[in-house]
Amino acid sequence: MAKAAQRLLNASTLCAIATVAPDGGAYINTAYFAWSPELDLVWLSDPRAKHSRNVHADGRVAVAVYDSSQSWGKPDRGIQLFGSAREADGVDADDAERVYANRFPEYRERGLSGYRFFVFHPSRLKLFDERELGDGRFVSARVDDSGRLSWEGTEIYRSGP
């Protein structure tokens, strides 16, 4: 499971970040992300952006990562992560910057001094990789603080009777 999750996180540099607005409404944003061995995801964002304000207000976040070059009807793969996020500060910001710079070293040349790093730690994930797991199989797992996965369940969806 852990190797599959790592492959899926490497499949794309973009993620979709879903947050909860103060009025309870859903909001989604796309961002470039990097990830740590503990499965923490890191992105760089303007702290005034709506999704950043939502993280500050609530912290609950869901993230989806998938390879957008997949073709309909072929084996699919992707990962969904559920947990909480926060703006990184102090040593955490230094650690987040290292993780992000490892994946995107050129980001430093962009003049993004007004942006901040955000760190998302999943408590659960759901992955699907039809080549590895079979058609229509979604595997769910709990994620501990060190990034270790514990199987939670498997859902199988079939289109026929």
C-alpha contacts under 8 A as a table, 3 or more apart, distances in Angstrom:
res1	aa1	res2	aa2	distance
1	M	4	A	5.10
1	M	5	A	6.15
1	M	149	L	7.27
2	A	5	A	5.06
2	A	6	Q	6.23
2	A	148	R	7.48
2	A	149	L	6.54
3	K	6	Q	5.08
3	K	7	R	6.19
4	A	7	R	5.12
4	A	8	L	6.15
4	A	127	L	7.98
4	A	129	D	7.74
5	A	8	L	5.09
5	A	9	L	6.19
5	A	79	I	7.10
5	A	127	L	6.92
6	Q	9	L	5.12
6	Q	10	N	6.24
7	R	10	N	5.10
7	R	11	A	6.23
8	L	11	A	5.00
8	L	12	S	7.64
8	L	65	V	7.29
8	L	66	Y	7.06
8	L	77	R	7.23
8	L	78	G	5.93
8	L	79	I	6.28
9	L	12	S	6.51
9	L	13	T	7.96
9	L	35	W	7.57
9	L	65	V	6.57
9	L	66	Y	7.92
9	L	79	I	7.39
10	N	13	T	7.04
11	A	65	V	7.82
11	A	66	Y	6.57
11	A	67	D	5.53
12	S	15	C	7.46
12	S	65	V	6.67
12	S	66	Y	6.17
12	S	67	D	5.39
12	S	68	S	7.79
13	T	32	Y	5.46
13	T	33	F	5.88
13	T	34	A	7.24
14	L	30	T	6.65
14	L	31	A	5.50
14	L	32	Y	4.43
14	L	33	F	6.00
14	L	65	V	6.83
15	C	30	T	5.61
15	C	31	A	5.61
15	C	32	Y	6.32
15	C	33	F	6.57
15	C	63	V	6.52
15	C	64	A	5.67
15	C	65	V	4.82
15	C	66	Y	7.49
16	A	28	I	6.55
16	A	29	N	5.64
16	A	30	T	4.49
16	A	31	A	6.63
16	A	63	V	5.52
16	A	64	A	5.17
16	A	65	V	6.61
17	I	28	I	5.41
17	I	29	N	5.13
17	I	30	T	6.01
17	I	31	A	7.39
17	I	51	H	7.94
17	I	61	V	6.85
17	I	62	A	6.01
17	I	63	V	4.66
17	I	64	A	6.79
18	A	26	A	6.88
18	A	27	Y	5.60
18	A	28	I	4.32
18	A	29	N	6.55
18	A	51	H	7.83
18	A	61	V	5.60
18	A	62	A	5.06
18	A	63	V	6.08
19	T	26	A	5.99
19	T	27	Y	5.28
19	T	28	I	6.25
19	T	51	H	6.16
19	T	54	N	6.10
19	T	55	V	6.71
19	T	59	G	7.69
19	T	60	R	6.31
19	T	61	V	4.92
19	T	62	A	6.78
20	V	24	G	5.83
20	V	25	G	5.80
20	V	26	A	4.93
20	V	27	Y	6.17
20	V	54	N	5.93
20	V	55	V	7.70
20	V	58	D	6.75
20	V	59	G	8.00
20	V	60	R	6.67
20	V	61	V	7.26
21	A	24	G	5.20
21	A	25	G	5.16
21	A	26	A	6.14
21	A	27	Y	6.74
21	A	54	N	5.17
21	A	57	A	7.70
21	A	58	D	7.60
22	P	25	G	7.29
22	P	54	N	6.85
22	P	57	A	6.68
22	P	58	D	7.34
27	Y	51	H	6.89
28	I	51	H	7.15
29	N	51	H	6.68
31	A	43	W	6.60
31	A	44	L	7.68
32	Y	43	W	6.11
32	Y	44	L	7.55
33	F	41	L	6.38
33	F	42	V	5.42
33	F	43	W	4.68
33	F	44	L	7.65
33	F	100	Y	7.09
34	A	41	L	5.71
34	A	42	V	5.25
34	A	43	W	6.67
34	A	99	V	6.31
34	A	100	Y	5.19
34	A	103	R	6.05
35	W	38	E	7.97
35	W	39	L	5.82
35	W	40	D	5.44
35	W	41	L	4.37
35	W	42	V	5.96
35	W	99	V	6.57
35	W	100	Y	7.52
36	S	39	L	5.14
36	S	40	D	5.26
36	S	41	L	6.59
36	S	99	V	6.31
37	P	40	D	7.35
37	P	147	G	6.78
38	E	145	D	6.99
38	E	146	S	5.02
38	E	147	G	3.86
38	E	148	R	7.39
39	L	121	H	6.97
39	L	122	P	7.24
39	L	147	G	5.32
40	D	119	V	6.48
40	D	120	F	5.46
40	D	121	H	4.70
40	D	122	P	6.81
40	D	147	G	7.78
41	L	119	V	5.74
41	L	120	F	5.04
41	L	121	H	6.62
42	V	96	A	6.19
42	V	99	V	7.31
42	V	100	Y	6.46
42	V	117	F	6.61
42	V	118	F	5.60
42	V	119	V	4.69
42	V	120	F	6.36
43	W	100	Y	7.20
43	W	117	F	5.69
43	W	118	F	5.42
43	W	119	V	6.84
44	L	115	Y	6.22
44	L	116	R	5.53
44	L	117	F	4.55
44	L	118	F	6.23
45	S	49	A	7.37
45	S	52	S	7.20
45	S	115	Y	5.03
45	S	116	R	5.50
45	S	117	F	6.43
45	S	118	F	7.29
46	D	49	A	5.47
46	D	52	S	7.05
46	D	114	G	6.48
46	D	115	Y	4.39
46	D	116	R	6.17
47	P	52	S	5.17
47	P	53	R	6.63
47	P	115	Y	6.44
47	P	116	R	6.34
48	R	52	S	6.30
48	R	53	R	6.19
49	A	52	S	5.20
49	A	53	R	6.23
50	K	53	R	5.09
50	K	54	N	6.11
51	H	54	N	4.94
51	H	55	V	6.22
52	S	55	V	5.05
52	S	56	H	6.31
53	R	56	H	5.04
53	R	57	A	6.18
54	N	57	A	5.03
54	N	58	D	5.91
54	N	59	G	6.98
55	V	58	D	5.37
55	V	59	G	4.32
55	V	60	R	6.86
55	V	61	V	7.47
55	V	85	A	6.25
55	V	86	R	6.15
55	V	87	E	7.79
56	H	59	G	6.08
56	H	86	R	6.63
56	H	87	E	7.39
59	G	84	S	5.09
59	G	85	A	5.13
59	G	86	R	6.25
60	R	82	F	7.96
60	R	83	G	6.04
60	R	84	S	4.61
60	R	85	A	6.59
61	V	82	F	6.13
61	V	83	G	5.57
61	V	84	S	5.22
61	V	85	A	6.34
61	V	120	F	7.64
62	A	80	Q	7.11
62	A	81	L	5.55
62	A	82	F	4.45
62	A	83	G	6.34
62	A	84	S	7.87
63	V	80	Q	5.64
63	V	81	L	5.08
63	V	82	F	6.52
64	A	78	G	7.43
64	A	79	I	5.82
64	A	80	Q	4.45
64	A	81	L	6.40
65	V	78	G	5.77
65	V	79	I	5.38
65	V	80	Q	6.48
66	Y	77	R	6.56
66	Y	78	G	4.36
66	Y	79	I	6.49
67	D	70	Q	6.06
67	D	77	R	7.36
67	D	78	G	6.98
70	Q	74	K	7.47
70	Q	76	D	6.73
71	S	74	K	5.72
71	S	76	D	7.93
75	P	129	D	7.45
75	P	130	E	5.14
75	P	131	R	5.93
75	P	135	D	7.31
76	D	128	F	7.43
76	D	129	D	6.01
76	D	130	E	5.55
76	D	131	R	7.54
77	R	127	L	7.55
77	R	128	F	5.13
77	R	129	D	4.11
77	R	130	E	6.16
77	R	131	R	7.98
78	G	127	L	5.96
78	G	128	F	5.51
78	G	129	D	6.52
79	I	125	L	7.09
79	I	126	K	5.79
79	I	127	L	4.34
79	I	128	F	6.34
80	Q	125	L	5.56
80	Q	126	K	5.13
80	Q	127	L	6.26
81	L	122	P	5.75
81	L	123	S	7.70
81	L	124	R	5.96
81	L	125	L	4.28
81	L	126	K	6.41
82	F	122	P	5.16
82	F	123	S	6.02
82	F	124	R	5.24
82	F	125	L	5.99
83	G	120	F	7.02
83	G	121	H	5.77
83	G	122	P	4.13
83	G	123	S	4.92
83	G	124	R	6.64
84	S	120	F	5.63
84	S	121	H	5.66
84	S	122	P	6.48
84	S	123	S	7.83
85	A	118	F	6.72
85	A	119	V	5.39
85	A	120	F	4.02
85	A	121	H	6.22
86	R	118	F	5.59
86	R	119	V	5.59
86	R	120	F	6.64
87	E	116	R	6.96
87	E	117	F	6.01
87	E	118	F	4.31
87	E	119	V	6.30
88	A	92	D	5.39
88	A	93	A	4.60
88	A	96	A	7.16
88	A	116	R	7.36
88	A	117	F	5.57
88	A	118	F	5.35
88	A	119	V	6.16
89	D	92	D	5.40
89	D	93	A	4.59
89	D	94	D	7.79
90	G	93	A	5.35
90	G	94	D	6.67
91	V	94	D	5.01
91	V	95	D	6.22
92	D	95	D	5.04
92	D	96	A	6.02
93	A	96	A	4.96
93	A	97	E	5.99
93	A	117	F	6.38
94	D	97	E	5.08
94	D	98	R	6.32
95	D	98	R	5.17
95	D	99	V	6.37
96	A	99	V	5.15
96	A	100	Y	6.13
96	A	117	F	6.48
96	A	118	F	7.69
96	A	119	V	7.03
97	E	100	Y	5.11
97	E	101	A	5.88
97	E	117	F	7.02
98	R	101	A	5.12
98	R	102	N	6.13
99	V	102	N	5.35
99	V	103	R	6.94
100	Y	103	R	5.48
100	Y	104	F	5.97
100	Y	105	P	7.63
101	A	104	F	4.82
101	A	105	P	4.44
101	A	106	E	7.57
101	A	107	Y	7.03
101	A	108	R	7.85
102	N	105	P	5.89
104	F	107	Y	5.70
105	P	108	R	6.61
106	E	109	E	5.65
106	E	110	R	7.48
107	Y	110	R	5.55
108	R	111	G	6.72
108	R	112	L	7.55
112	L	115	Y	5.44
113	S	116	R	7.80
122	P	125	L	6.93
122	P	143	V	6.35
123	S	142	R	5.80
123	S	143	V	4.81
123	S	144	D	6.57
124	R	140	S	7.22
124	R	141	A	5.68
124	R	142	R	4.41
124	R	143	V	5.35
125	L	140	S	5.64
125	L	141	A	5.47
125	L	142	R	6.53
125	L	143	V	7.22
126	K	138	F	6.35
126	K	139	V	5.48
126	K	140	S	4.29
126	K	141	A	6.48
127	L	138	F	5.62
127	L	139	V	5.36
127	L	140	S	6.52
128	F	133	L	7.15
128	F	136	G	7.71
128	F	137	R	6.10
128	F	138	F	4.81
128	F	139	V	6.42
129	D	132	E	5.44
129	D	133	L	5.64
129	D	134	G	7.16
129	D	137	R	7.62
129	D	138	F	7.92
130	E	133	L	5.16
130	E	134	G	4.44
130	E	135	D	4.90
130	E	136	G	6.77
130	E	137	R	6.92
131	R	134	G	5.87
131	R	135	D	7.65
133	L	137	R	6.27
134	G	137	R	5.97
135	D	156	I	8.00
135	D	157	Y	7.95
136	G	155	E	7.91
136	G	156	I	5.37
136	G	157	Y	4.83
136	G	158	R	6.34
137	R	154	T	6.71
137	R	155	E	5.72
137	R	156	I	4.57
137	R	157	Y	6.56
138	F	154	T	5.59
138	F	155	E	5.11
138	F	156	I	6.41
139	V	151	W	7.58
139	V	152	E	7.65
139	V	153	G	5.99
139	V	154	T	4.47
139	V	155	E	6.50
140	S	151	W	6.23
140	S	152	E	5.28
140	S	153	G	5.26
140	S	154	T	6.13
141	A	149	L	5.83
141	A	150	S	5.19
141	A	151	W	4.35
141	A	152	E	4.64
141	A	153	G	6.94
142	R	149	L	5.56
142	R	150	S	5.13
142	R	151	W	6.53
142	R	152	E	6.40
143	V	146	S	7.87
143	V	147	G	5.56
143	V	148	R	5.61
143	V	149	L	4.79
143	V	150	S	6.62
144	D	147	G	5.30
144	D	148	R	5.45
144	D	149	L	6.66
145	D	148	R	7.44
158	R	161	P	7.63
